[in-house]
Amino acid sequence: MRLFSTITALGVVLASGIAMTPASSADVGVFGRVYLGANYASSNGTWVEVCDMERDGNGVYGQFETNTGTSRVNDGNGSAGGCGNATFGRVNRFRVCEDLSGRPDPCSSWARP
């Protein structure tokens, strides 16, 4: 009975649009995200994040092209909890790369926030 009540309440909320409709698009941070395997980089245009999600011993970094050049952001703790992040004035495009010591680093394609 409790499950039925929970499902019914959820249905009412979803049908009313209360939980689904933001006040305006300016209230929602829209992120672009690219993957290389399970690793990823994301950006909303100013804030960026790089996450190493693989326990393979390889580091992960993001390259972020801004109006002033290209910056690198690392996920400094490997695949442990937490990701690397930074804030820029404007990110134009970005990608995620895996640091393969002594070999060329594979990277995702470039993406836009």
Secondary structure, 3 states (H helix, E strand, C coil): CHHHHHHHHHHHHHHHCCCCCCCCHHHCCCCEEEEECCEEEEECCCEEEEECCCCCCCEEEEEEEECCEEEEEECCCCCCCCCEEEECCCEEEEEEEEECCCCCCCECCCECC
